[in-house]
């Protein structure tokens, strides 16, 4: 490796981007950070224009996920995945990506990535990574669920997803709200997000809504919106700033 890799850091969390920028500064022989991006849309523009050789890529982002971003790129850089969720087993990506790091990334763990990069010396084909992502996307599409099973006492109930107004994070689990009941599922919002059909949208870190139950959307300050649902309570949900692109895309504005 004669020159450091021209690198872009992609993460929707400012603190995560700043942390990676600080950590990569310890390895100037390996990383030349030329830009950072706060979401998939921003990243796509910067990658296609700046043509980095390497990217640090968050998986869970509003709008375009890390995987969806890679599927839309004109050319593939080398990829180091970053995720806060180690339940992404990512075995396919262990071999096809340079590495994957569980957040918060630690200096000693990044050092192992650097050693791997030095050994590779630029000899890495990212095309197989793209093929693995497309294969995973096809499998995910085939496994979209239509109902969710919940337990109340000794009984199991099957809730049709078309009857669910929204999901709300509850520690490691999620609450399910219908027009008449509230249930608890052991699935986290992140797990649900990979399984739910397209009429569900994550509008903040702690809530996924059923878009078919939206009555109206009003602009709020700081690039946020207030969404009112069509239930008796007229539930009002304030969206997160980092989800504005996904929400605008859904509204077609």
ZIKA-V158408 format. One line per field, one symbol per residue. ss: DSSP state (2 for helix, 1 for strand, 0 for the rest). psi: psi as a letter, one per 30 degrees, with the letter a starting at -180 (. if undefined). A space follows every 10 residues. Layout:
# ZIKA-V158408
ss->???
psi->???
This chain:
# ZIKA-V158408
ss->0000111111 0002222222 2222222000 1111111002 2222222222 0001111100 0000022222 2000000111 1110000000 2222220011 1100002222 2222222222 0000002222 2222222222 2200001111 1100111111 2221111111 0011111100 0111100022 2222200001 1111001111 2221111111 0001111110 0000011100 2222222222 200
psi->jellkjkkkj kfkeeeeeee eeefffiffe kjjfllkfle eeeeeeefef hlfkkkjkej klckleeeee fgkeljlkkj kkkfjgfjeh effeeflelk kklkklefee eeeeeeeeee hfikjfeeee eeeeeeeeee efgklflkkl kjbfkkkjkk fffkelkkkj bfakkkkaff lklkkfklee eeeffklfgk kkflfgkklj ffgkelkkkl lhhlljkklh lefhkkkklk efgeeeeeee fh.
